[in-house]
Amino acid sequence: QVLLVESGGALVQPGESLRLSCTASGIHFSAFTMDWYRQAPGKQRELVALIPPAGTPTYVDSVKGRFTISRDNTQKMLYLEMANLKPEDTAVYYCHARYGGTYEYWGQGTQVTVSA
């Protein structure tokens, strides 16, 4: 059984930092491209950052310079370090795993709220 479990979401103030984690099980983690998506109320789910099995991470323009995606293949963990958070970063953040255009899996999401 494949499981992706996110954690670390919280209510924070603008300018603060937060780290999201995703624990993976049931997949050959090191072979998968891992992504973080987010979905704000009333908006479509959007790709925030991705990290290939061995390659350069990619970010959506709105988070470049503030967010850092990383992975630990030994521990089967995915991370998203978020700095200088803004109210527009408020969303449910989802961990996503994909391989070969055929296999893809989603976590249940973790809520991040940025508000004064």
N, C-alpha and C positions, 0 to 999 in steps of 0.2 A: 504494500500500500504506500502510495506517494503522499507525503505530508510536507507542506511548507507552512511554518508557523512564525508569524511576525510578532515582535514585541518592541516595546520602547516608546510607543505613542503616549502623548501627554498633552496637558494644557500648559503652554508657556507664554511668556510675554515677548513682544517684538524685540528683536535683537539678541535673544537668547539662542542657545544651541541645544541640540538633541541628537541622540544616536538611535537609529532603528536597527534591529537585528532580525534575521530570518534564519531559522533552523530548518534544514532540509533532511529528509529521510526517504528511503525507498528509491532513490535515483543515483545514477553514477554522476555525482555532483560535478566533478572536475570536467566532465565532457559537455556540460550544459552552459549556454549563455544565460546569464542571470540578469534580471531587470528589476527595477523599482518603477511602479506606476502609481499614480494617484488619481483620485476622483473627488472633486469638490461638489458640494450640493448644487444640483441643477446643471452640472457640466459633464462632458464626456470624460471617460477615463483617458489619461494622457501618460505617455512614457516620460519618465523623469530622468532616468540614467540606466545605462546598461554596461555590463562588463563581460567580454567574451572569455572563453576558457583560458586563453593566453593572448592578451592583446590590450589595446588601449581603451580605457573607458570612454564613454560618450555621454554627454549631458544635453538636456534641453537648454536653450539659451537663458531662460528665466532663472536657472539655478547655477549656472556656470560661475565658478569662483566662490560659491557658498556651500555647495554640496559635494561630498566625496563618496563615491561608491567603492567598496572593496570586498574581497572574498577571501575566505580561508578554506582551501580545498580539503585540508586534513580534517578540519572540524565540521566540514559541510555547513559553513556559515556564510551568510551574506550580510553586509552592513551598509548603512547609509548615514554618514556623518553630515548633519545639517547645521550650518552656522548662520548667524545673522538672519534669523527667521523673520518672515514678514507675514502679515495677516493673510495675504494671498496664497501663502503656503498651506493654509488650512485645508485639510482633505483627509480622506481615508487613503492610507498608503498600502500598496499591495506588493508582495514579493511574487515574481513570475519566473519560471524556468522554461527554457525551450531548447529543443534539439532537432536538427535536421528538417525543420519545417513540418514535422509530423507530431512530435511529442511536445506538449506544453501543459504546464500545471500552474495553478494559482493558489496563493494563500488566502486566508479569510480576511485579512486587512487589519490595520491598526490605526486608530484615530489620532491625528495631530491637529491641535487647535492652537492658533497663535492669536492671542487677544490681550489687550491691556485691561 
